Amino acid sequence: MADTTHLADTSALGAEARDLRLLGRRLARHAPRLSSQITTLQATFDAALATAEPYMAERAAEAFTRSLRSLWLEAAGREASTVFRSPTANETQRIGKRHDAFGYERDLQPESLEKRCEAFFPAPPPGWRQDHILFSSGQAAMTTALLVLGSHIVSDKPALRLTHRGVYFETKSLIRSLPFVTEATFAQTADVIIDEPVCCDGQFHQLDTTKLLSASPSAVIFDTTLLGRMDGVDEYLSELQPGRKQIVMRVASALKLLQGGLELANCGVLSVYTSHPSLSCLGDKLRTMRTLTGSGLHHVDAIALEAPWVFDVDHTDSYTSAVFDHNARLAHAIEPVNQRFEPVTHPSFGGSNAPFCAFRLKAASPAAYDALDQEIAAEAQRRKLNLARGGSFGFRGHRYEIVKPETGEPPFLRIALGRRGGWSCEGIIAMMARLAAR
């Protein structure tokens, strides 16, 4: 194995390399049949690190990440392909020796993964029950929650009264598309409140969740996709008196920040917290609706999510901490020198976190954003920075995109720094501070 001791233990790239090697070792222990292939990948990775300049060393880290991901997803696909989606009785027994068994894939109950969630999220205060239900996406989880709440909550009006405190466009569209939902003007008159504690529409917004305490809705749904594991839901529960019929839920996409940046499978987590005995069957109703709507995990996705770092407390906290820190540093670097963008907003200015930064040009036309896009690409190439044009966030590497909302809101620049610190991360922060000062 190549000598990589020149990568100091304290260096950001050294930390990335150690983390990737750890993922490889953990996967080899989980799936011993892949050990030799993982060893080969690691040897190739170490050899590249031994001689590469920082720019190319980061590319080697990205190549290892993608190769490890491909190896595991191919293995999961092979495993899932050995049975039909409606397996025989013998096949169901065989599946059950290694995975969550099923008789019909649409009714797959990922009990082992849901058990991981129980130890993963902060425990609720005494008097509260917790249940965690996995779906094919965060939006599938949100949709199922509203369908079940719509039939469960008794309202004195013919429709479910709902207040959405947030900006996520898909949630807005979902609410408008459900015929049994009517939007309540005030939280105090709502049956259900959907709250996004941190949200972004080109400018960041932080919502004071304690204001919900005086509203007393039948159910509160927190969308905490941007916050990772430590999202404050347990703190909100601690302010409520147990024994009442209030329902508290968490919806989070597990694709973004909870899979080590490998995007193994689309997955949404719906956490349900109740304290009244009459609500003890709510989880069963949600699982039944999951089956009826076909919104659960496919067998291949459930296998992929068995990777040992998924829903792992220590790894997730370390991973999200790096992502949050890098993006906070970018926001804090731009804010004092900014001449080009509207005033910089970021949750880190208010003591919270976000996995990306957003910037709006001052009084800009679409053409100005196109020019900014090209300027960033050219400058990153000139500086030899690994910055990809692309959407989403929470990766190991770094991305940027010009977001042009279809709903008519102004465009904005989103930069999503990833977990990988060092050369490109520092270079992007310096580059953007200089561009912002022009």
Kinemage of the C-alpha trace (Angstrom):
@kinemage 1
@onewidth
@group {chain A} dominant
@subgroup {mainchain}
@vectorlist {calphas} color= white
{ca met a 1} P 0.000 0.000 0.000
{ca ala a 2} L 1.351 3.431 -0.932
{ca asp a 3} L 2.790 5.701 1.731
{ca thr a 4} L 0.468 8.642 2.300
{ca thr a 5} L 2.010 9.909 5.517
{ca his a 6} L 2.760 13.217 3.793
{ca leu a 7} L -0.937 13.927 4.203
{ca ala a 8} L -0.788 15.317 7.719
{ca asp a 9} L -3.353 13.902 10.110
{ca thr a 10} L -4.631 17.420 10.686
{ca ser a 11} L -5.099 18.211 6.993
{ca ala a 12} L -8.573 18.411 5.538
{ca leu a 13} L -7.748 16.062 2.687
{ca gly a 14} L -6.183 13.642 5.143
{ca ala a 15} L -9.433 13.659 7.130
{ca glu a 16} L -11.389 12.982 3.943
{ca ala a 17} L -9.095 10.094 3.017
{ca arg a 18} L -9.418 8.555 6.479
{ca asp a 19} L -13.190 8.837 6.369
{ca leu a 20} L -13.372 7.197 2.941
{ca arg a 21} L -11.090 4.366 4.036
{ca leu a 22} L -13.303 3.862 7.079
{ca leu a 23} L -16.386 3.597 4.864
{ca gly a 24} L -14.569 1.018 2.774
{ca arg a 25} L -13.547 -1.052 5.803
{ca arg a 26} L -17.041 -0.929 7.272
{ca leu a 27} L -18.590 -2.002 3.992
{ca ala a 28} L -16.077 -4.863 3.684
{ca arg a 29} L -17.078 -6.111 7.140
{ca his a 30} L -20.757 -5.779 6.257
{ca ala a 31} L -20.357 -7.535 2.887
{ca pro a 32} L -17.221 -9.742 3.073
{ca arg a 33} L -17.708 -10.929 -0.511
{ca leu a 34} L -16.722 -7.416 -1.626
{ca ser a 35} L -13.533 -7.268 0.466
{ca ser a 36} L -11.043 -7.964 -2.311
{ca gln a 37} L -12.610 -5.412 -4.641
{ca ile a 38} L -12.671 -2.788 -1.899
{ca thr a 39} L -9.011 -3.500 -1.130
{ca thr a 40} L -8.174 -2.908 -4.793
{ca leu a 41} L -10.092 0.375 -4.807
{ca gln a 42} L -8.283 1.524 -1.681
{ca ala a 43} L -4.878 0.638 -3.110
{ca thr a 44} L -5.632 2.635 -6.258
{ca phe a 45} L -6.824 5.543 -4.141
{ca asp a 46} L -3.728 5.520 -1.921
{ca ala a 47} L -1.409 5.357 -4.926
{ca ala a 48} L -3.105 8.395 -6.459
{ca leu a 49} L -2.848 10.348 -3.206
{ca ala a 50} L 0.851 9.606 -2.835
{ca thr a 51} L 1.893 11.626 -5.877
{ca ala a 52} L -0.983 13.943 -6.727
{ca glu a 53} L -1.206 17.681 -6.324
{ca pro a 54} L -4.219 18.775 -4.219
{ca tyr a 55} L -6.511 19.308 -7.219
{ca met a 56} L -5.884 15.787 -8.516
{ca ala a 57} L -5.879 14.263 -5.019
{ca glu a 58} L -9.422 15.551 -4.559
{ca arg a 59} L -10.367 13.986 -7.868
{ca ala a 60} L -8.927 10.706 -6.643
{ca ala a 61} L -11.098 10.982 -3.533
{ca glu a 62} L -14.147 11.629 -5.706
{ca ala a 63} L -13.274 8.676 -7.942
{ca phe a 64} L -12.973 6.390 -4.911
{ca thr a 65} L -16.318 7.655 -3.590
{ca arg a 66} L -18.073 6.939 -6.863
{ca ser a 67} L -16.394 3.550 -7.298
{ca leu a 68} L -17.311 2.437 -3.774
{ca arg a 69} L -20.882 3.592 -4.359
{ca ser a 70} L -21.099 1.742 -7.678
{ca leu a 71} L -19.679 -1.429 -6.159
{ca trp a 72} L -22.253 -1.443 -3.366
{ca leu a 73} L -25.221 -0.525 -5.560
{ca glu a 74} L -24.301 -3.235 -8.062
{ca ala a 75} L -24.103 -5.752 -5.214
{ca ala a 76} L -27.481 -4.608 -3.874
{ca gly a 77} L -28.974 -4.914 -7.343
{ca arg a 78} L -27.637 -8.439 -7.788
{ca glu a 79} L -29.014 -9.460 -4.407
{ca ala a 80} L -32.453 -8.003 -5.120
{ca ser a 81} L -32.578 -9.541 -8.600
{ca thr a 82} L -32.476 -13.088 -7.219
{ca val a 83} L -36.180 -12.927 -6.313
{ca phe a 84} L -39.334 -11.667 -7.972
{ca arg a 85} L -41.177 -8.683 -6.547
{ca ser a 86} L -43.732 -11.283 -5.492
{ca pro a 87} L -41.380 -13.992 -4.200
{ca thr a 88} L -42.256 -17.596 -3.537
{ca ala a 89} L -42.648 -18.810 0.038
{ca asn a 90} L -39.179 -20.378 -0.066
{ca glu a 91} L -37.670 -17.172 -1.436
{ca thr a 92} L -39.361 -15.145 1.297
{ca gln a 93} L -37.752 -17.396 3.900
{ca arg a 94} L -34.366 -17.002 2.216
{ca ile a 95} L -34.704 -13.205 2.079
{ca gly a 96} L -35.534 -13.160 5.786
{ca lys a 97} L -32.175 -14.675 6.702
{ca arg a 98} L -30.344 -11.502 5.630
{ca his a 99} L -32.899 -8.756 5.009
{ca asp a 100} L -36.439 -7.713 5.862
{ca ala a 101} L -38.615 -10.356 4.225
{ca phe a 102} L -41.753 -9.640 2.230
{ca gly a 103} L -44.443 -11.524 0.371
{ca tyr a 104} L -45.244 -8.651 -1.977
{ca glu a 105} L -42.774 -5.835 -2.536
{ca arg a 106} L -45.329 -3.052 -2.214
{ca asp a 107} L -45.926 -4.273 1.352
{ca leu a 108} L -42.230 -4.459 2.286
{ca gln a 109} L -41.822 -3.469 5.947
{ca pro a 110} L -38.221 -2.227 6.460
{ca glu a 111} L -38.272 -3.001 10.168
{ca ser a 112} L -34.501 -3.285 10.615
{ca leu a 113} L -33.893 0.141 9.071
{ca glu a 114} L -36.728 1.694 11.059
{ca lys a 115} L -35.182 0.194 14.192
{ca arg a 116} L -31.949 2.014 13.345
{ca cys a 117} L -33.900 5.278 13.278
{ca glu a 118} L -35.075 4.738 16.844
{ca ala a 119} L -31.470 4.866 18.056
{ca phe a 120} L -30.466 7.501 15.492
{ca phe a 121} L -32.726 10.445 16.282
{ca pro a 122} L -32.625 12.104 19.718
{ca ala a 123} L -34.921 10.318 22.148
{ca pro a 124} L -38.182 12.091 23.004
{ca pro a 125} L -38.834 13.283 26.567
{ca pro a 126} L -40.521 10.949 29.072
{ca gly a 127} L -44.182 10.369 28.327
{ca trp a 128} L -43.783 10.431 24.535
{ca arg a 129} L -43.802 7.417 22.208
{ca gln a 130} L -41.727 7.425 19.039
{ca asp a 131} L -42.239 5.593 15.767
{ca his a 132} L -40.192 5.949 12.579
{ca ile a 133} L -41.583 4.976 9.189
{ca leu a 134} L -39.556 4.928 5.965
{ca phe a 135} L -40.867 5.937 2.554
{ca ser a 136} L -39.567 6.148 -0.996
{ca ser a 137} L -38.907 9.894 -0.598
{ca gly a 138} L -39.478 12.821 1.712
{ca gln a 139} L -42.435 13.941 -0.393
{ca ala a 140} L -43.970 10.465 -0.195
{ca ala a 141} L -43.674 10.713 3.589
{ca met a 142} L -45.304 14.157 3.609
{ca thr a 143} L -48.126 13.047 1.308
{ca thr a 144} L -48.900 9.962 3.387
{ca ala a 145} L -48.847 11.978 6.604
{ca leu a 146} L -51.430 14.403 5.215
{ca leu a 147} L -53.620 11.613 3.836
{ca val a 148} L -53.752 9.873 7.212
{ca leu a 149} L -54.170 13.071 9.207
{ca gly a 150} L -56.971 14.121 6.871
{ca ser a 151} L -58.971 11.037 7.836
{ca his a 152} L -57.862 10.984 11.471
{ca ile a 153} L -58.401 14.543 12.657
{ca val a 154} L -61.974 15.527 13.400
{ca ser a 155} L -62.585 19.120 12.348
{ca asp a 156} L -65.674 21.277 12.684
{ca lys a 157} L -65.264 22.198 9.011
{ca pro a 158} L -65.539 19.965 5.943
{ca ala a 159} L -61.829 20.271 5.107
{ca leu a 160} L -58.543 19.856 6.928
{ca arg a 161} L -57.368 23.345 7.867
{ca leu a 162} L -53.635 23.661 7.296
{ca thr a 163} L -50.993 26.351 7.711
{ca his a 164} L -47.664 26.008 5.921
{ca arg a 165} L -44.885 28.032 7.497
{ca gly a 166} L -42.178 27.561 4.899
{ca val a 167} L -41.251 28.044 1.258
{ca tyr a 168} L -40.525 24.624 -0.245
{ca phe a 169} L -42.271 24.716 -3.621
{ca glu a 170} L -43.168 21.014 -3.756
{ca thr a 171} L -44.903 21.210 -0.386
{ca lys a 172} L -46.842 24.249 -1.597
{ca ser a 173} L -47.886 22.367 -4.740
{ca leu a 174} L -48.843 19.289 -2.731
{ca ile a 175} L -51.092 21.298 -0.416
{ca arg a 176} L -52.859 22.904 -3.375
{ca ser a 177} L -53.394 19.515 -5.033
{ca leu a 178} L -55.125 17.809 -2.084
{ca pro a 179} L -58.883 18.453 -2.331
{ca phe a 180} L -59.556 17.847 1.368
{ca val a 181} L -57.085 20.541 2.482
{ca thr a 182} L -57.891 24.209 2.884
{ca glu a 183} L -55.242 26.714 3.895
{ca ala a 184} L -55.835 28.368 7.260
{ca thr a 185} L -54.985 32.047 7.466
{ca phe a 186} L -53.546 31.816 10.976
{ca ala a 187} L -51.769 29.051 12.847
{ca gln a 188} L -54.251 29.475 15.708
{ca thr a 189} L -57.101 28.271 13.459
{ca ala a 190} L -55.238 25.369 11.827
{ca asp a 191} L -55.745 21.670 12.428
{ca val a 192} L -52.283 20.932 11.021
{ca ile a 193} L -49.189 23.115 10.777
{ca ile a 194} L -46.273 22.281 8.487
{ca asp a 195} L -43.192 24.056 9.770
{ca glu a 196} L -39.824 24.415 8.034
{ca pro a 197} L -37.509 25.658 10.822
{ca val a 198} L -34.888 26.624 8.224
{ca cys a 199} L -35.963 27.271 4.646
{ca cys a 200} L -34.707 29.108 1.590
{ca asp a 201} L -36.263 30.793 -1.445
{ca gly a 202} L -33.127 32.690 -2.425
{ca gln a 203} L -33.061 34.240 1.027
{ca phe a 204} L -32.868 32.120 4.171
{ca his a 205} L -35.616 32.199 6.762
{ca gln a 206} L -35.469 30.892 10.327
{ca leu a 207} L -38.802 30.227 11.963
{ca asp a 208} L -39.435 30.446 15.675
{ca thr a 209} L -41.022 27.073 16.384
{ca thr a 210} L -41.918 28.104 19.935
{ca lys a 211} L -44.708 30.262 18.483
{ca leu a 212} L -46.531 27.028 17.683
{ca leu a 213} L -46.846 26.249 21.387
{ca ser a 214} L -49.660 28.770 21.783
{ca ala a 215} L -51.479 27.632 18.629
{ca ser a 216} L -52.307 24.109 19.893
{ca pro a 217} L -52.978 22.445 16.518
{ca ser a 218} L -53.943 18.787 16.390
{ca ala a 219} L -50.716 17.998 14.534
{ca val a 220} L -47.416 19.682 13.728
{ca ile a 221} L -45.169 18.410 10.935
{ca phe a 222} L -41.572 19.628 10.967
{ca asp a 223} L -39.699 19.392 7.665
{ca thr a 224} L -36.092 19.187 8.854
{ca thr a 225} L -34.362 18.054 5.661
{ca leu a 226} L -31.864 20.940 5.840
{ca leu a 227} L -30.906 20.320 9.469
{ca gly a 228} L -29.587 16.763 9.674
{ca arg a 229} L -30.029 14.690 12.815
{ca met a 230} L -30.007 17.405 15.490
{ca asp a 231} L -33.093 19.302 14.396
{ca gly a 232} L -34.624 20.452 17.687
{ca val a 233} L -37.765 18.298 17.530
{ca asp a 234} L -36.928 16.771 20.916
{ca glu a 235} L -36.619 20.268 22.382
{ca tyr a 236} L -40.038 21.205 21.011
{ca leu a 237} L -41.531 18.068 22.565
{ca ser a 238} L -40.026 18.961 25.931
{ca glu a 239} L -42.142 22.142 25.941
{ca leu a 240} L -45.379 20.194 25.469
{ca gln a 241} L -47.342 18.526 28.217
{ca pro a 242} L -47.564 14.770 27.550
{ca gly a 243} L -50.907 13.015 27.759
{ca arg a 244} L -52.751 15.259 25.340
{ca lys a 245} L -53.887 14.277 21.858
{ca gln a 246} L -51.371 16.385 19.949
{ca ile a 247} L -49.368 14.687 17.195
{ca val a 248} L -45.837 15.815 16.365
{ca met a 249} L -44.143 14.556 13.208
{ca arg a 250} L -40.801 14.957 11.509
{ca val a 251} L -40.414 14.611 7.746
{ca ala a 252} L -36.873 14.487 6.389
{ca ser a 253} L -35.291 13.344 3.187
{ca ala a 254} L -32.631 10.796 4.088
{ca leu a 255} L -31.034 11.139 0.653
{ca lys a 256} L -29.240 14.400 1.324
{ca leu a 257} L -27.345 14.414 4.611
{ca leu a 258} L -27.853 10.943 6.079
{ca gln a 259} L -26.044 8.703 3.561
{ca gly a 260} L -22.467 9.947 3.730
{ca gly a 261} L -22.779 11.864 0.473
{ca leu a 262} L -23.187 8.695 -1.614
{ca glu a 263} L -26.909 9.034 -2.468
{ca leu a 264} L -27.522 5.299 -2.214
{ca ala a 265} L -31.319 5.422 -2.413
{ca asn a 266} L -34.213 7.830 -2.284
{ca cys a 267} L -35.680 7.621 1.194
{ca gly a 268} L -37.905 9.738 3.393
{ca val a 269} L -38.218 9.433 7.158
{ca leu a 270} L -41.508 10.102 8.896
{ca ser a 271} L -41.047 10.236 12.670
{ca val a 272} L -44.225 10.193 14.755
{ca tyr a 273} L -44.407 11.309 18.389
{ca thr a 274} L -47.565 10.825 20.447
{ca ser a 275} L -48.395 10.620 24.136
{ca his a 276} L -52.133 9.861 24.288
{ca pro a 277} L -53.229 6.187 24.336
{ca ser a 278} L -55.827 6.805 21.620
{ca leu a 279} L -53.021 7.616 19.147
{ca ser a 280} L -51.009 4.442 19.671
{ca cys a 281} L -52.252 2.945 16.388
{ca leu a 282} L -51.260 5.937 14.240
{ca gly a 283} L -48.084 4.237 13.019
{ca asp a 284} L -50.095 1.235 11.826
{ca lys a 285} L -52.412 3.515 9.852
{ca leu a 286} L -49.447 5.235 8.217
{ca arg a 287} L -47.872 1.910 7.257
{ca thr a 288} L -51.158 0.695 5.796
{ca met a 289} L -51.429 3.864 3.718
{ca arg a 290} L -47.816 3.403 2.624
{ca thr a 291} L -48.730 -0.005 1.225
{ca leu a 292} L -51.953 1.208 -0.394
{ca thr a 293} L -50.199 4.076 -2.182
{ca gly a 294} L -47.069 2.116 -3.091
{ca ser a 295} L -44.909 4.756 -1.430
{ca gly a 296} L -42.563 2.445 0.453
{ca leu a 297} L -39.013 1.389 -0.292
{ca his a 298} L -38.223 -1.078 -3.048
{ca his a 299} L -36.298 -4.184 -2.032
{ca val a 300} L -33.132 -3.015 -3.798
{ca asp a 301} L -33.263 0.357 -2.035
{ca ala a 302} L -33.747 -1.255 1.368
{ca ile a 303} L -30.673 -3.412 0.750
{ca ala a 304} L -28.644 -0.392 -0.371
{ca leu a 305} L -29.616 1.472 2.797
{ca glu a 306} L -28.242 -1.371 4.908
{ca ala a 307} L -24.796 0.191 4.342
{ca pro a 308} L -23.404 0.509 7.874
{ca trp a 309} L -22.970 4.291 7.860
{ca val a 310} L -26.634 4.990 7.046
{ca phe a 311} L -28.499 6.131 10.173
{ca asp a 312} L -25.228 5.950 12.119
{ca val a 313} L -25.032 8.660 14.772
{ca asp a 314} L -21.281 9.264 14.906
{ca his a 315} L -20.706 9.261 11.166
{ca thr a 316} L -23.718 11.439 10.401
{ca asp a 317} L -22.835 14.011 13.054
{ca ser a 318} L -19.257 14.217 11.795
{ca tyr a 319} L -20.383 14.449 8.179
{ca thr a 320} L -23.047 17.106 8.660
{ca ser a 321} L -20.797 19.117 10.970
{ca ala a 322} L -18.239 19.466 8.172
{ca val a 323} L -20.887 20.373 5.575
{ca phe a 324} L -22.465 22.971 7.861
{ca asp a 325} L -19.105 24.442 8.849
{ca his a 326} L -17.919 24.862 5.261
{ca asn a 327} L -21.095 26.641 4.174
{ca ala a 328} L -21.137 28.852 7.264
{ca arg a 329} L -17.563 29.892 6.516
{ca leu a 330} L -18.537 30.786 2.956
{ca ala a 331} L -21.416 32.975 4.137
{ca his a 332} L -19.251 34.684 6.762
{ca ala a 333} L -16.465 35.306 4.222
{ca ile a 334} L -18.784 36.994 1.730
{ca glu a 335} L -20.947 39.046 4.094
{ca pro a 336} L -18.358 41.690 5.160
{ca val a 337} L -17.006 42.332 1.628
{ca asn a 338} L -20.230 41.970 -0.333
{ca gln a 339} L -20.920 44.623 -2.970
{ca arg a 340} L -22.534 42.501 -5.637
{ca phe a 341} L -25.330 40.578 -3.969
{ca glu a 342} L -28.323 41.505 -1.882
{ca pro a 343} L -27.619 41.355 1.885
{ca val a 344} L -26.336 37.893 2.714
{ca thr a 345} L -28.605 35.696 4.802
{ca his a 346} L -27.599 32.374 6.311
{ca pro a 347} L -28.813 30.455 9.377
{ca ser a 348} L -25.293 30.467 10.817
{ca phe a 349} L -25.732 34.187 11.539
{ca gly a 350} L -28.557 33.176 13.875
{ca gly a 351} L -26.988 30.139 15.496
{ca ser a 352} L -28.441 27.485 13.186
{ca asn a 353} L -27.154 25.564 10.161
{ca ala a 354} L -27.736 24.986 6.463
{ca pro a 355} L -26.005 22.750 3.911
{ca phe a 356} L -25.672 25.445 1.238
{ca cys a 357} L -25.542 29.199 0.680
{ca ala a 358} L -27.826 31.346 -1.469
{ca phe a 359} L -27.080 34.719 -3.064
{ca arg a 360} L -29.218 37.095 -5.113
{ca leu a 361} L -27.686 39.648 -7.447
{ca lys a 362} L -28.814 43.224 -6.952
{ca ala a 363} L -31.557 44.152 -9.452
{ca ala a 364} L -30.303 41.565 -11.912
{ca ser a 365} L -31.715 40.316 -15.191
{ca pro a 366} L -31.701 36.643 -16.256
{ca ala a 367} L -28.796 37.505 -18.543
{ca ala a 368} L -26.802 38.727 -15.537
{ca tyr a 369} L -27.252 35.350 -13.873
{ca asp a 370} L -26.162 33.568 -17.045
{ca ala a 371} L -23.039 35.731 -17.063
{ca leu a 372} L -22.417 34.961 -13.386
{ca asp a 373} L -22.736 31.246 -14.128
{ca gln a 374} L -20.061 31.489 -16.815
{ca glu a 375} L -17.859 33.693 -14.648
{ca ile a 376} L -17.860 31.182 -11.784
{ca ala a 377} L -17.131 28.275 -14.131
{ca ala a 378} L -14.237 30.094 -15.804
{ca glu a 379} L -12.728 31.330 -12.548
{ca ala a 380} L -12.960 27.898 -10.906
{ca gln a 381} L -11.239 26.352 -13.907
{ca arg a 382} L -8.523 29.010 -13.872
{ca arg a 383} L -7.862 28.390 -10.181
{ca lys a 384} L -8.025 24.596 -10.640
{ca leu a 385} L -10.881 24.167 -8.186
{ca asn a 386} L -13.163 21.146 -8.165
{ca leu a 387} L -16.538 22.884 -8.399
{ca ala a 388} L -19.255 21.166 -10.431
{ca arg a 389} L -22.290 22.804 -11.957
{ca gly a 390} L -25.260 20.916 -10.537
{ca gly a 391} L -28.189 20.966 -8.163
{ca ser a 392} L -28.908 19.667 -4.676
{ca phe a 393} L -26.584 19.603 -1.662
{ca gly a 394} L -24.937 17.389 0.928
{ca phe a 395} L -22.336 15.764 -1.308
{ca arg a 396} L -18.705 15.154 -0.479
{ca gly a 397} L -17.662 17.515 -3.266
{ca his a 398} L -18.864 21.013 -4.117
{ca arg a 399} L -21.593 22.229 -6.481
{ca tyr a 400} L -23.198 25.419 -7.677
{ca glu a 401} L -26.193 26.319 -9.812
{ca ile a 402} L -28.298 29.247 -10.891
{ca val a 403} L -31.784 28.470 -9.593
{ca lys a 404} L -34.573 29.869 -11.754
{ca pro a 405} L -37.836 29.006 -9.967
{ca glu a 406} L -40.699 27.964 -12.224
{ca thr a 407} L -43.088 29.621 -9.781
{ca gly a 408} L -41.944 33.116 -10.732
{ca glu a 409} L -39.711 34.047 -7.796
{ca pro a 410} L -36.423 35.816 -8.620
{ca pro a 411} L -33.430 33.664 -9.608
{ca phe a 412} L -30.560 33.098 -7.207
{ca leu a 413} L -27.151 31.493 -7.000
{ca arg a 414} L -26.835 28.432 -4.801
{ca ile a 415} L -23.427 27.173 -3.730
{ca ala a 416} L -23.412 23.882 -1.845
{ca leu a 417} L -20.042 23.180 -0.295
{ca gly a 418} L -19.662 19.535 0.601
{ca arg a 419} L -17.927 17.523 3.265
{ca arg a 420} L -14.484 17.579 1.596
{ca gly a 421} L -12.356 20.336 3.068
{ca gly a 422} L -9.006 21.559 1.843
{ca trp a 423} L -7.850 22.900 -1.505
{ca ser a 424} L -11.103 23.422 -3.403
{ca cys a 425} L -13.207 24.287 -0.364
{ca glu a 426} L -10.775 27.008 0.704
{ca gly a 427} L -10.326 28.132 -2.891
{ca ile a 428} L -14.064 28.464 -3.526
{ca ile a 429} L -14.502 30.529 -0.361
{ca ala a 430} L -11.676 32.860 -1.437
{ca met a 431} L -12.930 33.014 -5.031
{ca met a 432} L -16.505 33.865 -4.068
{ca ala a 433} L -15.395 36.514 -1.583
{ca arg a 434} L -13.439 38.188 -4.364
{ca leu a 435} L -16.316 37.944 -6.850
{ca ala a 436} L -18.732 39.336 -4.260
{ca ala a 437} L -16.497 42.355 -3.668
{ca arg a 438} L -16.521 43.426 -7.330
